[in-house]
């Protein structure tokens, strides 16, 4: 592994390191996704060491965090040497398997076409902040949606249709492009108070939760078509 970045959160009670793995994924001919481990530890005894598998799409530096159905892409490790070594070994085995599976998934998604209206519905469902908003989206009650939510969806759609990284063979009009736009919104569009808030959202919080929801919807769409979006 090659350690690339390190930093501290809060007042230094939590630290993180990103470590680049030697393997990578290839989507289509030239779209490269490098594999990283994101490692965090706390010095206040409030949490274990956490190691997460984190693929990053190089062309736009989007973190494509995702766990396949039934799979685990992170591991908590107790602060003991033997447990740590065993768990790291286990996780490296998991990352090899996940990398192969995700490469196959992303390549499939890059060949699945999705219309503009379907992309909008997928993004609305992904970004819904509550079950109430989700139900309004499902029922097509767009006039009942808040201006704040509408503007958020429009920001993602603007990224979908205008970012240079969305106009490539693997992303333009594809399910892979829809997923990349969701991850890209949190990393390249959304305003955060500071870099620490952004990191926490993308790796631990709302950003991670909603990108996983987007991943699940994209996977369902690739398998079931527009019926996954409850569209007629």
VENNORMO-V667789 format. One record per backbone hydrogen bond with DSSP energy under -1.0 kcal/mol. NH is the residue of the N-H (numbers start at 1). CO is the residue of the C=O. If there is no record, write none. Layout:
nh:NH co:CO
nh:NH co:CO
This chain:
nh:2 co:20
nh:4 co:18
nh:7 co:16
nh:9 co:14
nh:12 co:9
nh:14 co:9
nh:15 co:41
nh:16 co:7
nh:17 co:39
nh:18 co:5
nh:19 co:37
nh:20 co:2
nh:21 co:35
nh:25 co:33
nh:27 co:31
nh:31 co:27
nh:33 co:25
nh:34 co:56
nh:35 co:23
nh:36 co:54
nh:37 co:19
nh:38 co:52
nh:39 co:17
nh:40 co:50
nh:41 co:15
nh:43 co:13
nh:49 co:77
nh:50 co:40
nh:51 co:75
nh:52 co:38
nh:53 co:73
nh:54 co:36
nh:56 co:34
nh:57 co:62
nh:58 co:32
nh:61 co:57
nh:62 co:57
nh:64 co:55
nh:65 co:63
nh:71 co:68
nh:75 co:51
nh:77 co:49
nh:80 co:78
nh:84 co:80
nh:85 co:81
nh:86 co:82
nh:87 co:83
nh:88 co:84
nh:89 co:85
nh:90 co:86
nh:91 co:87
nh:92 co:88
nh:93 co:89
nh:94 co:90
nh:95 co:91
nh:96 co:92
nh:97 co:93
nh:98 co:94
nh:99 co:95
nh:100 co:96
nh:101 co:97
nh:102 co:98
nh:103 co:99
nh:104 co:100
nh:105 co:101
nh:106 co:102
nh:107 co:103
nh:108 co:104
nh:109 co:105
nh:110 co:106
nh:111 co:108
nh:112 co:109
nh:114 co:173
nh:119 co:115
nh:120 co:116
nh:121 co:117
nh:122 co:118
nh:123 co:119
nh:124 co:120
nh:125 co:121
nh:126 co:122
nh:127 co:123
nh:134 co:130
nh:135 co:131
nh:136 co:132
nh:137 co:133
nh:138 co:134
nh:139 co:135
nh:140 co:137
nh:141 co:136
nh:142 co:140
nh:144 co:141
nh:145 co:142
nh:150 co:146
nh:151 co:147
nh:152 co:148
nh:153 co:149
nh:154 co:150
nh:155 co:151
nh:156 co:152
nh:157 co:153
nh:158 co:154
nh:159 co:155
nh:160 co:156
nh:161 co:157
nh:162 co:158
nh:163 co:159
nh:166 co:163
nh:167 co:164
nh:172 co:168
nh:174 co:171
nh:175 co:109
nh:175 co:112
nh:178 co:174
nh:179 co:175
nh:180 co:176
nh:181 co:177
nh:182 co:178
nh:183 co:179
nh:184 co:180
nh:185 co:181
nh:186 co:182
nh:187 co:183
nh:188 co:184
nh:189 co:185
nh:190 co:185
nh:198 co:194
nh:199 co:195
nh:200 co:196
nh:201 co:197
nh:202 co:198
nh:203 co:199
nh:204 co:200
nh:205 co:200
nh:208 co:201
nh:209 co:205
nh:210 co:206
nh:211 co:207
nh:212 co:208
nh:213 co:209
nh:214 co:210
nh:215 co:211
nh:216 co:212
nh:217 co:213
nh:218 co:214
nh:219 co:215
nh:220 co:216
nh:221 co:217
nh:222 co:218
nh:223 co:219
nh:224 co:220
nh:225 co:221
nh:228 co:225
nh:229 co:226
nh:230 co:227
nh:231 co:226
